[in-house]
Amino acid sequence: MRIWGSRFLIAFACLFGLATSPQASEQSVQLEGETIRYSLPDGFCLLDPNNQPYDKMLLKNMEDAQNGVNRVLQVLYLCEHLEKARSFLKSHDFVYSMLMAPTPNGADVVKLPLGMDKSELFQTIKRNVDQSLSEVDESAISDRLNAALSKNMETDGNAVDIQKIQNLGVLKENENALYIGLLVSAHAQGRLHNIASVFAYVPVNQNLITVSSYGPLEGKESYVKLLSQANALVVDVVELNSF
């Protein structure tokens, strides 16, 4: 069963956009007839594509960016950026999370065997990740980050809208999820943006979903913050959907 790969890790969302007004705390999404519950974190909002043209455009860009290897279930954006995005003000501030379902064949979501051991699943995924860390080692994150940034400097400076994603390896593994660090470089708004991302694989009953968090790169601290952000959402998803 193939549930990842280079295309899966490289598929990425549109980087600059925003969400709507805050919703009630507990939310849910539908996945193949099943309900996946989660809580909206404090300070985050949901996209409102049915009522906001900008959100509709943004969500379509995010879905198109996945190139068929992920199904976007929900986007949670930091509310404080709402007015800037809706007013089309130039801003380099963005912090958001996404709930997605892998679709490695471009159509069907991943269904896990009944009773599949999580550690077995995580070991299978890790075999496809070049580097791994048993825990959050800030010095190791820094070393990997510096190496990745050096490679980014070699990107053709005349290219437009180049998007480059580099795998920083496994940052954390616990009983709930496997967390991978990604470094994204993208040309947008006339400049090169470096974006930090933490991407978590989360088994929920017989479904495999991903929880990913994104923000501007501000050094290794960005990964520590995003790891905490993603982990809080993962814990919430697991607790609300355990039965």
Solvent accessible surface area in square Angstrom, and as a share of the most:
residue,aa,sasa,rsa
1,M,134,0.60
2,R,156,0.57
3,I,1,0.01
4,W,19,0.07
5,G,10,0.10
6,S,77,0.50
7,R,132,0.48
8,F,6,0.03
9,L,20,0.10
10,I,96,0.49
11,A,8,0.06
12,F,3,0.01
13,A,1,0.00
14,C,35,0.21
15,L,10,0.05
16,F,37,0.16
17,G,8,0.07
18,L,0,0.00
19,A,1,0.01
20,T,6,0.03
21,S,63,0.41
22,P,98,0.61
23,Q,78,0.35
24,A,77,0.60
25,S,74,0.48
26,E,98,0.44
27,Q,32,0.14
28,S,57,0.37
29,V,14,0.08
30,Q,111,0.49
31,L,1,0.01
32,E,98,0.44
33,G,74,0.71
34,E,70,0.31
35,T,49,0.29
36,I,3,0.02
37,R,103,0.38
38,Y,0,0.00
39,S,31,0.20
40,L,14,0.07
41,P,46,0.29
42,D,143,0.74
43,G,47,0.45
44,F,21,0.09
45,C,0,0.00
46,L,15,0.07
47,L,15,0.07
48,D,35,0.18
49,P,39,0.25
50,N,143,0.73
51,N,110,0.56
52,Q,56,0.25
53,P,108,0.68
54,Y,33,0.12
55,D,0,0.00
56,K,133,0.56
57,M,95,0.42
58,L,2,0.01
59,L,38,0.19
60,K,123,0.52
61,N,61,0.31
62,M,0,0.00
63,E,82,0.37
64,D,86,0.45
65,A,38,0.30
66,Q,0,0.00
67,N,104,0.53
68,G,34,0.33
69,V,4,0.02
70,N,9,0.05
71,R,86,0.31
72,V,19,0.11
73,L,26,0.13
74,Q,37,0.16
75,V,1,0.00
76,L,0,0.00
77,Y,1,0.00
78,L,34,0.17
79,C,28,0.17
80,E,132,0.59
81,H,17,0.08
82,L,24,0.12
83,E,122,0.55
84,K,81,0.34
85,A,15,0.12
86,R,58,0.21
87,S,63,0.41
88,F,142,0.59
89,L,110,0.55
90,K,165,0.70
91,S,24,0.15
92,H,77,0.34
93,D,74,0.38
94,F,5,0.02
95,V,34,0.20
96,Y,0,0.00
97,S,3,0.02
98,M,0,0.00
99,L,1,0.00
100,M,1,0.00
101,A,0,0.00
102,P,0,0.00
103,T,6,0.04
104,P,42,0.26
105,N,103,0.53
106,G,46,0.45
107,A,61,0.47
108,D,89,0.46
109,V,16,0.09
110,V,8,0.05
111,K,85,0.36
112,L,8,0.04
113,P,76,0.48
114,L,154,0.76
115,G,75,0.72
116,M,51,0.23
117,D,77,0.40
118,K,73,0.31
119,S,61,0.39
120,E,102,0.46
121,L,2,0.01
122,F,2,0.01
123,Q,85,0.38
124,T,34,0.20
125,I,1,0.01
126,K,47,0.20
127,R,178,0.65
128,N,64,0.33
129,V,13,0.07
130,D,133,0.69
131,Q,80,0.36
132,S,65,0.42
133,L,27,0.14
134,S,109,0.70
135,E,118,0.53
136,V,50,0.29
137,D,57,0.30
138,E,78,0.35
139,S,71,0.46
140,A,20,0.16
141,I,2,0.01
142,S,31,0.20
143,D,96,0.50
144,R,39,0.14
145,L,7,0.03
146,N,87,0.45
147,A,55,0.42
148,A,6,0.04
149,L,49,0.24
150,S,69,0.44
151,K,114,0.48
152,N,4,0.02
153,M,153,0.68
154,E,144,0.65
155,T,34,0.19
156,D,83,0.43
157,G,65,0.63
158,N,138,0.71
159,A,26,0.20
160,V,123,0.71
161,D,102,0.53
162,I,55,0.28
163,Q,92,0.41
164,K,64,0.27
165,I,24,0.12
166,Q,24,0.11
167,N,47,0.24
168,L,5,0.03
169,G,0,0.00
170,V,1,0.01
171,L,1,0.01
172,K,54,0.23
173,E,58,0.26
174,N,38,0.19
175,E,125,0.56
176,N,18,0.09
177,A,0,0.00
178,L,0,0.00
179,Y,0,0.00
180,I,0,0.00
181,G,0,0.00
182,L,1,0.00
183,L,0,0.00
184,V,0,0.00
185,S,4,0.03
186,A,6,0.05
187,H,36,0.16
188,A,22,0.17
189,Q,80,0.36
190,G,88,0.85
191,R,108,0.40
192,L,61,0.30
193,H,8,0.03
194,N,45,0.23
195,I,0,0.00
196,A,0,0.00
197,S,0,0.00
198,V,0,0.00
199,F,1,0.00
200,A,0,0.00
201,Y,1,0.00
202,V,0,0.00
203,P,10,0.06
204,V,4,0.03
205,N,66,0.34
206,Q,71,0.32
207,N,1,0.00
208,L,1,0.00
209,I,0,0.00
210,T,0,0.00
211,V,0,0.00
212,S,0,0.00
213,S,0,0.00
214,Y,1,0.00
215,G,3,0.03
216,P,37,0.23
217,L,33,0.16
218,E,124,0.56
219,G,27,0.26
220,K,62,0.26
221,E,88,0.39
222,S,9,0.06
223,Y,1,0.00
224,V,51,0.29
225,K,136,0.57
226,L,10,0.05
227,L,10,0.05
228,S,73,0.47
229,Q,41,0.18
230,A,0,0.00
231,N,34,0.17
232,A,65,0.50
233,L,7,0.03
234,V,0,0.00
235,V,48,0.28
236,D,32,0.17
237,V,0,0.00
238,V,24,0.14
239,E,123,0.55
240,L,62,0.31
241,N,7,0.04
242,S,75,0.49
243,F,205,0.86
